[in-house]
Amino acid sequence: MLASPASPAFSPLAEVPNLSKFVIATRESRLALWQAGHVQSLLQARGHPVGLLGMTTRGDQILDRSLSKVGGKGLFVKELEVALEEGRADLAVHSLKDVPMDLPEGFQLACVLEREDPRDALVSNRFDRLADLPAGSVVGTSSLRRVVLLKALRPDLRIEPLRGNLDTRLRKLDDGAYEAIVLAAAGLKRLGLAGRIRQVFEPQEMLPAAGQGALGIEVRRERADVTRALADLAHQPTWLAVAAEREVSRAMGGSCSMPLAAFARFKQANELELHAAWGDPEAADGGLLRVQVSGEVGELAQAVALGSAAAAQLRAGGAR
């Protein structure tokens, strides 16, 4: 797994974009600002002046309902895309798992950075492992994927909704609303909170979401100048792996209302192994269906084909 880089120093949020520099549109949560600041520092190290434009998205505002009921994870990126379209920003930094599978016309994913830890993590103030929780314990998660995977591991637990940014979720745990919560390990590590992790789930236990742990940079398609500046930041193995994962989701409908997991990693130089899982939230045990495919992948088209093959296997097995 990749080491977590030190938090970068970044400039105050830019109110008005300066045409002589790049402006990054970002959500204003602490994790989103870290991610944008990380990209800012990488670009500045390559001689590009960069400012930040902080924004609040609909996904940040709606906290009383699950994402699957209010429009999906695209709620976290729409306002940032408007800033790009209006010329107030030049690029947007996203947690890739929050990015819809199909971008609006005129936009493109211009860069995928090297992945942090893609795994899920258990955070608890009383228990070291999921297996240690007493029957009936309340575990919080905002993800249907995690719901079905947790049910498969511990059908005797109570899985309850958990919304809000990372700090809000941790505060709800500390206030006693949950015995444990499940979060992405990458976010905790990026904010220097790895010490709060009690257990990291290996992919064979809890398969990650497509793109989890990776940062994606979105730009307007006509902005060749920005795309050129980002080329040096791209990490091709990560990009190929997440392309396969995201194609599974796209081929299955691309909605966060679907309890779907996909995770790929290179086993040898060019051999990509892709695991995918689908579940039924209404089933007591999660009703999991798992598939695995592998193949030689050296370009995006091959990664997409592998993801399509995994989705076909899921559908053949009864996933809907």
C-alpha positions as CSV (number, residue, x, y, z in Angstrom):
1,M,0.0,0.0,0.0
2,L,1.1,3.5,-0.6
3,A,2.4,5.7,2.2
4,S,0.3,8.6,3.2
5,P,2.0,11.9,2.2
6,A,2.3,14.7,4.7
7,S,-0.5,17.2,4.5
8,P,0.5,19.9,2.0
9,A,0.4,23.6,2.7
10,F,-2.1,25.3,0.5
11,S,-3.1,28.9,-0.1
12,P,-6.4,30.5,1.0
13,L,-9.5,29.8,-1.1
14,A,-9.6,31.9,-4.2
15,E,-12.7,34.1,-4.5
16,V,-12.0,35.1,-8.1
17,P,-10.0,33.0,-10.6
18,N,-6.9,34.6,-12.0
19,L,-6.4,33.8,-15.7
20,S,-2.6,33.6,-15.1
21,K,-3.0,30.6,-12.8
22,F,-5.0,27.4,-12.4
23,V,-7.9,27.4,-10.0
24,I,-9.1,24.1,-8.4
25,A,-12.8,23.8,-7.5
26,T,-13.2,21.8,-4.3
27,R,-15.7,20.9,-1.7
28,E,-15.0,22.6,1.7
29,S,-14.8,19.5,3.9
30,R,-11.5,19.0,5.6
31,L,-10.8,15.9,3.5
32,A,-11.7,17.5,0.2
33,L,-9.5,20.5,1.0
34,W,-6.6,18.1,1.8
35,Q,-7.1,16.4,-1.6
36,A,-7.3,19.7,-3.5
37,G,-4.3,21.0,-1.6
38,H,-2.4,17.9,-2.4
39,V,-3.0,18.4,-6.1
40,Q,-2.2,22.1,-5.7
41,S,1.2,21.3,-4.1
42,L,2.0,18.8,-6.9
43,L,1.2,21.4,-9.6
44,Q,3.1,24.2,-7.8
45,A,6.1,22.0,-7.6
46,R,6.0,21.8,-11.4
47,G,5.9,25.6,-11.7
48,H,2.1,26.2,-12.0
49,P,0.6,28.9,-9.8
50,V,-2.6,27.4,-8.3
51,G,-5.4,28.7,-6.2
52,L,-8.4,27.0,-4.6
53,L,-12.1,27.8,-5.0
54,G,-14.1,26.3,-2.1
55,M,-17.7,25.3,-2.7
56,T,-20.6,23.6,-0.8
57,T,-22.4,20.9,-2.8
58,R,-25.9,19.5,-2.5
59,G,-24.4,16.3,-1.3
60,D,-22.9,18.2,1.6
61,Q,-26.2,20.0,2.5
62,I,-28.6,17.0,2.5
63,L,-27.6,14.9,5.5
64,D,-31.0,13.5,6.7
65,R,-31.5,11.1,3.8
66,S,-29.3,8.4,2.1
67,L,-27.6,9.4,-1.1
68,S,-29.5,6.6,-2.9
69,K,-32.7,8.4,-2.2
70,V,-31.8,12.0,-3.1
71,G,-29.9,11.7,-6.4
72,G,-26.7,9.7,-5.8
73,K,-23.1,10.7,-5.5
74,G,-23.3,13.0,-8.4
75,L,-24.6,15.5,-5.8
76,F,-21.0,16.0,-4.7
77,V,-19.7,17.1,-8.1
78,K,-22.4,19.1,-9.8
79,E,-21.6,22.5,-8.4
80,L,-17.9,22.0,-9.1
81,E,-18.8,21.2,-12.7
82,V,-20.8,24.4,-12.9
83,A,-17.7,26.3,-11.8
84,L,-15.7,24.7,-14.5
85,E,-18.3,25.4,-17.1
86,E,-18.6,29.1,-16.1
87,G,-14.8,29.6,-16.1
88,R,-14.5,30.2,-12.4
89,A,-12.3,27.2,-12.0
90,D,-10.0,25.2,-14.3
91,L,-10.1,21.8,-12.7
92,A,-11.9,19.9,-10.0
93,V,-10.4,17.3,-7.6
94,H,-12.7,14.4,-6.6
95,S,-12.6,11.3,-4.6
96,L,-13.0,9.0,-7.6
97,K,-15.7,6.8,-5.9
98,D,-17.9,10.0,-5.8
99,V,-17.7,10.6,-9.5
100,P,-20.6,9.4,-11.7
101,M,-19.6,6.8,-14.2
102,D,-20.8,9.0,-17.1
103,L,-19.7,12.6,-17.1
104,P,-21.8,15.4,-18.6
105,E,-21.1,16.3,-22.2
106,G,-18.0,18.5,-22.6
107,F,-16.3,17.1,-19.4
108,Q,-13.6,14.5,-19.0
109,L,-11.5,12.7,-16.4
110,A,-8.1,14.1,-17.3
111,C,-6.0,12.5,-14.6
112,V,-6.0,9.7,-12.0
113,L,-3.4,9.9,-9.3
114,E,-1.6,7.1,-7.6
115,R,-4.0,5.3,-5.3
116,E,-3.9,5.4,-1.5
117,D,-5.1,2.5,0.6
118,P,-8.3,1.3,-1.1
119,R,-9.6,-0.7,1.8
120,D,-12.4,-0.1,4.3
121,A,-11.7,0.4,8.0
122,L,-13.5,-0.3,11.2
123,V,-13.5,2.6,13.7
124,S,-14.7,1.9,17.3
125,N,-14.0,3.3,20.7
126,R,-14.6,-0.1,22.4
127,F,-13.8,-2.9,20.1
128,D,-10.8,-3.9,18.1
129,R,-12.4,-6.1,15.5
130,L,-15.8,-6.5,13.9
131,A,-15.9,-10.1,15.3
132,D,-15.7,-8.6,18.8
133,L,-18.9,-6.6,18.6
134,P,-21.8,-8.2,20.6
135,A,-24.8,-9.3,18.7
136,G,-27.2,-6.4,18.1
137,S,-24.5,-3.8,18.1
138,V,-25.2,-0.7,16.0
139,V,-22.7,-0.1,13.1
140,G,-23.0,3.0,11.0
141,T,-22.4,3.3,7.3
142,S,-23.6,5.5,4.5
143,S,-23.1,2.9,1.8
144,L,-25.4,0.2,0.5
145,R,-22.3,-1.7,-0.6
146,R,-21.0,-1.8,3.0
147,V,-24.5,-2.8,4.3
148,V,-24.6,-6.0,2.3
149,L,-20.9,-6.8,3.0
150,L,-21.4,-6.2,6.7
151,K,-24.5,-8.4,6.7
152,A,-22.5,-11.2,5.0
153,L,-19.8,-11.0,7.7
154,R,-22.1,-10.3,10.7
155,P,-25.9,-10.8,10.0
156,D,-26.6,-10.4,13.8
157,L,-25.6,-6.7,13.8
158,R,-27.8,-3.6,13.4
159,I,-26.6,-1.6,10.4
160,E,-27.8,2.0,10.7
161,P,-27.4,5.0,8.3
162,L,-24.5,7.4,8.8
163,R,-24.2,10.6,6.8
164,G,-21.9,13.7,6.9
165,N,-18.3,14.4,6.3
166,L,-15.6,12.3,7.9
167,D,-15.3,14.6,11.0
168,T,-19.1,14.5,11.5
169,R,-19.2,10.7,11.3
170,L,-16.4,10.4,13.8
171,R,-18.2,12.8,16.1
172,K,-21.4,10.8,15.9
173,L,-19.4,7.7,16.9
174,D,-17.8,9.5,19.8
175,D,-21.3,10.8,21.0
176,G,-22.4,7.2,21.4
177,A,-24.8,6.8,18.5
178,Y,-22.9,3.8,17.2
179,E,-20.7,1.0,18.6
180,A,-18.6,1.2,15.4
181,I,-18.6,2.8,12.0
182,V,-17.0,1.8,8.7
183,L,-15.1,4.4,6.7
184,A,-12.6,4.4,3.8
185,A,-9.1,3.9,5.2
186,A,-7.7,6.4,2.7
187,G,-9.5,9.4,4.1
188,L,-8.5,8.6,7.7
189,K,-4.8,8.2,6.6
190,R,-4.8,11.4,4.5
191,L,-6.0,13.4,7.5
192,G,-3.6,11.9,9.9
193,L,-6.3,9.8,11.7
194,A,-4.9,6.4,11.0
195,G,-4.6,5.9,14.8
196,R,-8.4,5.7,15.0
197,I,-8.5,2.6,12.8
198,R,-9.1,-0.6,14.8
199,Q,-9.3,-3.0,11.9
200,V,-8.6,-2.8,8.2
201,F,-10.7,-5.1,6.1
202,E,-8.9,-7.0,3.4
203,P,-10.6,-7.0,0.0
204,Q,-11.6,-10.6,0.3
205,E,-13.6,-9.7,3.5
206,M,-15.1,-6.4,2.3
207,L,-14.6,-5.6,-1.3
208,P,-14.0,-1.8,-1.9
209,A,-16.1,0.5,-4.0
210,A,-15.0,1.3,-7.5
211,G,-12.3,3.9,-7.4
212,Q,-12.0,3.9,-3.6
213,G,-8.7,5.5,-2.4
214,A,-8.0,7.2,-5.8
215,L,-8.2,10.9,-6.7
216,G,-9.6,11.9,-10.1
217,I,-9.3,15.3,-11.7
218,E,-12.1,16.5,-13.9
219,V,-11.7,19.3,-16.6
220,R,-13.6,20.7,-19.5
221,R,-12.8,18.7,-22.6
222,E,-11.5,21.7,-24.5
223,R,-9.0,22.7,-21.9
224,A,-5.9,21.0,-23.5
225,D,-3.7,23.3,-21.5
226,V,-4.9,21.9,-18.2
227,T,-4.8,18.4,-19.4
228,R,-1.1,18.8,-20.5
229,A,-0.3,20.2,-17.1
230,L,-1.8,17.2,-15.4
231,A,-0.2,14.6,-17.5
232,D,2.8,14.2,-15.3
233,L,0.6,13.5,-12.3
234,A,-1.2,10.6,-13.8
235,H,-0.5,7.1,-12.5
236,Q,-1.3,4.6,-15.3
237,P,-1.6,1.4,-13.2
238,T,-4.1,3.1,-10.9
239,W,-6.0,4.6,-13.9
240,L,-6.3,1.2,-15.6
241,A,-7.4,-0.5,-12.4
242,V,-10.1,2.0,-11.6
243,A,-11.2,2.1,-15.3
244,A,-12.0,-1.6,-15.0
245,E,-13.8,-1.1,-11.6
246,R,-15.9,1.8,-12.9
247,E,-16.9,-0.1,-16.0
248,V,-18.5,-2.7,-13.8
249,S,-20.5,0.0,-12.1
250,R,-21.4,1.7,-15.4
251,A,-22.4,-1.5,-17.1
252,M,-24.6,-2.4,-14.0
253,G,-26.4,1.0,-14.1
254,G,-23.9,3.3,-12.4
255,S,-26.1,4.2,-9.4
256,C,-25.2,4.4,-5.7
257,S,-28.7,2.9,-5.1
258,M,-27.1,-0.4,-6.2
259,P,-25.1,-2.4,-3.6
260,L,-22.1,-3.0,-5.8
261,A,-18.4,-3.4,-5.2
262,A,-15.5,-3.7,-7.6
263,F,-11.8,-3.8,-7.0
264,A,-8.9,-4.5,-9.4
265,R,-5.1,-4.9,-8.9
266,F,-2.2,-6.0,-11.0
267,K,-1.0,-9.5,-10.1
268,Q,1.8,-9.5,-12.6
269,A,3.3,-6.9,-15.0
270,N,0.2,-6.7,-17.2
271,E,-2.3,-9.1,-15.7
272,L,-5.1,-7.3,-14.0
273,E,-7.3,-9.2,-11.6
274,L,-10.8,-7.8,-11.1
275,H,-13.2,-8.8,-8.3
276,A,-16.8,-7.6,-8.2
277,A,-19.7,-8.3,-5.9
278,W,-23.4,-7.5,-5.8
279,G,-25.8,-7.9,-2.9
280,D,-29.4,-7.6,-1.8
281,P,-29.9,-5.1,1.1
282,E,-33.2,-6.9,2.0
283,A,-31.5,-10.2,2.5
284,A,-30.6,-11.0,6.1
285,D,-27.2,-12.2,5.0
286,G,-26.6,-9.6,2.3
287,G,-27.4,-12.1,-0.5
288,L,-23.9,-11.7,-2.0
289,L,-22.9,-12.7,-5.5
290,R,-19.2,-12.6,-6.2
291,V,-17.3,-12.9,-9.5
292,Q,-13.6,-12.7,-10.5
293,V,-12.1,-12.1,-13.9
294,S,-8.5,-11.4,-15.0
295,G,-6.7,-10.6,-18.2
296,E,-3.9,-8.7,-19.9
297,V,-4.5,-5.0,-19.5
298,G,-2.1,-2.4,-20.9
299,E,-4.5,0.3,-22.2
300,L,-7.9,1.7,-21.2
301,A,-9.9,-0.2,-23.7
302,Q,-8.7,-3.5,-22.3
303,A,-9.5,-2.4,-18.8
304,V,-13.0,-1.4,-19.9
305,A,-13.5,-4.8,-21.6
306,L,-12.5,-6.6,-18.4
307,G,-15.0,-4.6,-16.4
308,S,-17.7,-5.3,-18.9
309,A,-16.9,-9.1,-18.6
310,A,-17.2,-8.9,-14.8
311,A,-20.6,-7.1,-15.1
312,A,-21.8,-9.7,-17.6
313,Q,-21.0,-12.5,-15.1
314,L,-22.8,-10.6,-12.3
315,R,-25.9,-10.3,-14.5
316,A,-25.7,-14.0,-15.5
317,G,-25.6,-14.9,-11.8
318,G,-28.8,-13.0,-11.1
319,A,-27.6,-9.5,-10.2
320,R,-30.0,-6.8,-11.2
